[in-house]
């Protein structure tokens, strides 16, 4: 890998992490359960058993929001890295 791509990869990776964090922090909350923990978001509710299964849709929505945040963050990071490379 040449040094001209290092800023793009570095800032893109940082953007991915920051975007995922922002997406996770802005996840929706349930009236009864509050915000879903990180483990359940990552598994999209697959670990829920019994009555907690009603939260599976909320866990899937939270995962999707986190994923979109990561993708947008990575895209912004790649663009910024490309601008700074010049």
VOBA-1610 file (N, C-alpha, C; in pm, whole numbers, padded with zeros to 5 digits, always signed):
BEGIN
Unk+00085-00117+00000Unk+00000+00000+00000Unk+00090+00123+00000Unk+00060+00213-00087Unk+00140+00335-00094Unk+00093+00434+00011Unk+00179+00529+00040Unk+00146+00626+00145Unk+00038+00724+00103Unk+00010+00734-00027Unk-00092+00829-00069Unk-00233+00784-00031Unk-00254+00656+00001Unk-00386+00607+00038Unk-00404+00595+00189Unk-00298+00614+00267Unk-00309+00600+00412Unk-00407+00699+00475Unk-00407+00827+00435Unk-00507+00917+00495Unk-00651+00876+00463Unk-00673+00824+00344Unk-00808+00784+00306Unk-00854+00666+00392Unk-00768+00568+00408Unk-00803+00450+00487Unk-00816+00485+00635Unk-00725+00566+00686Unk-00728+00603+00828Unk-00850+00686+00864Unk-00876+00790+00787Unk-00990+00876+00817Unk-01121+00804+00784Unk-01120+00719+00683Unk-01239+00639+00653Unk-01273+00544+00766Unk-01171+00482+00824Unk-01192+00390+00937Unk-01242+00465+01060Unk-01183+00581+01084Unk-01228+00664+01196Unk-01373+00707+01175Unk-01407+00745+01052Unk-01544+00783+01022Unk-01641+00668+01042Unk-01599+00547+01007Unk-01682+00429+01027Unk-01712+00409+01176Unk-01610+00420+01259Unk-01629+00401+01403Unk-01715+00511+01464Unk-01688+00635+01426Unk-01766+00747+01481Unk-01911+00738+01434Unk-01931+00705+01307Unk-02068+00690+01256Unk-02144+00579+01325Unk-02078+00467+01350Unk-02142+00356+01421Unk-02177+00396+01564Unk-02088+00469+01629Unk-02113+00515+01766Unk-02232+00611+01769Unk-02235+00705+01676Unk-02347+00799+01670Unk-02478+00725+01641Unk-02473+00629+01549Unk-02591+00549+01520Unk-02639+00470+01641Unk-02544+00414+01716Unk-02580+00336+01836Unk-02641+00426+01942Unk-02582+00543+01962Unk-02633+00634+02064Unk-02768+00694+02028Unk-02801+00698+01900Unk-02929+00755+01859Unk-03035+00648+01833Unk-03012+00527+01881Unk-03108+00418+01861Unk-03237+00449+01937Unk-03349+00397+01889Unk-03478+00425+01956Unk-03489+00351+02089Unk-03578+00399+02171Unk-03600+00337+02302Unk-03743+00284+02310Unk-03761+00180+02387Unk-03893+00125+02415Unk-03951+00195+02537Unk-04080+00210+02540Unk-04144+00276+02653Unk-04121+00196+02782Unk-04128+00066+02773Unk-04115-00018+02892Unk-03970-00059+02921Unk-03892-00086+02818Unk-03758-00142+02838Unk-03646-00038+02824Unk-03674+00078+02772Unk-03569+00178+02750Unk-03486+00142+02627Unk-03361+00183+02628Unk-03273+00154+02514Unk-03217+00013+02527Unk-03209-00055+02416Unk-03163-00193+02414Unk-03011-00197+02428Unk-02956-00288+02509Unk-02812-00299+02526Unk-02739-00338+02397Unk-02611-00307+02392Unk-02528-00327+02273Unk-02529-00473+02226Unk-02523-00567+02318Unk-02519-00710+02282Unk-02644-00749+02204Unk-02757-00701+02247Unk-02883-00735+02180Unk-02896-00663+02046Unk-02837-00544+02037Unk-02839-00472+01909Unk-02754-00547+01807Unk-02634-00590+01847Unk-02545-00662+01755Unk-02604-00793+01707Unk-02675-00861+01792Unk-02736-00989+01752Unk-02875-00969+01693Unk-02917-00845+01683Unk-03049-00807+01629Unk-03162-00879+01701Unk-03145-00897+01830Unk-03251-00954+01913Unk-03257-01105+01915Unk-03159-01171+01856Unk-03161-01318+01850Unk-03145-01381+01989Unk-03092-01307+02085Unk-03070-01363+02219Unk-03192-01345+02309Unk-03295-01277+02260Unk-03415-01258+02342Unk-03495-01387+02349Unk-03546-01416+02468Unk-03626-01535+02492Unk-03756-01494+02562Unk-03857-01573+02547Unk-03982-01553+02618Unk-04051-01422+02584Unk-04091-01350+02688Unk-04166-01227+02672Unk-04080-01118+02605Unk-03950-01125+02624Unk-03861-01024+02566Unk-03858-01028+02413Unk-03915-01130+02353Unk-03916-01140+02208Unk-03993-01027+02141Unk-04075-00957+02216Unk-04146-00842+02158Unk-04049-00729+02124Unk-03927-00736+02177Unk-03826-00632+02152Unk-03739-00662+02030Unk-03762-00773+01963Unk-03678-00812+01850Unk-03684-00707+01739Unk-03803-00657+01706Unk-03814-00556+01602Unk-03737-00429+01637Unk-03742-00390+01764Unk-03668-00272+01809Unk-03517-00296+01800Unk-03473-00417+01833Unk-03331-00450+01822Unk-03286-00448+01677Unk-03369-00498+01588Unk-03334-00496+01445Unk-03329-00354+01392Unk-03423-00270+01434Unk-03423-00130+01392Unk-03299-00058+01446Unk-03262-00087+01569Unk-03143-00027+01629Unk-03017-00069+01553Unk-03010-00195+01515Unk-02896-00244+01436Unk-02889-00172+01303Unk-03003-00157+01236Unk-03006-00089+01107Unk-02961+00056+01118Unk-03003+00124+01224Unk-02962+00263+01244Unk-02811+00270+01267Unk-02758+00177+01345Unk-02614+00174+01370Unk-02537+00144+01241Unk-02588+00054+01159Unk-02523+00019+01033Unk-02523+00137+00936Unk-02635+00205+00925Unk-02642+00323+00838Unk-02546+00431+00886Unk-02539+00451+01016Unk-02444+00547+01072Unk-02301+00511+01037Unk-02267+00384+01043Unk-02132+00339+01009Unk-02102+00361+00862Unk-02198+00332+00776Unk-02177+00350+00632Unk-02162+00497+00596Unk-02249+00580+00651Unk-02240+00724+00624Unk-02109+00781+00680Unk-02073+00739+00799Unk-01947+00785+00859Unk-01827+00745+00777Unk-01826+00622+00726Unk-01715+00576+00643Unk-01709+00655+00513Unk-01824+00682+00453Unk-01827+00758+00327Unk-01774+00899+00348Unk-01818+00963+00456Unk-01769+01098+00486Unk-01619+01095+00514Unk-01574+00994+00588Unk-01432+00982+00617Unk-01348+00961+00492Unk-01397+00882+00400Unk-01324+00857+00274Unk-01315+00986+00193Unk-01425+01060+00187Unk-01423+01187+00113Unk-01326+01285+00178Unk-01331+01297+00310Unk-01238+01387+00379Unk-01093+01343+00363Unk-01071+01213+00371Unk-00934+01162+00350Unk-00884+01191+00212Unk-00971+01182+00114Unk-00933+01212-00024Unk-00903+01360-00041Unk-00980+01445+00024Unk-00955+01589+00017Unk-00822+01624+00085Unk-00796+01565+00200Unk-00673+01594+00274Unk-00549+01537+00206Unk-00568+01436+00124Unk-00455+01371+00055Unk-00394+01464-00049Unk-00471+01553-00104Unk-00424+01639-00213Unk-00335+01747-00168
//
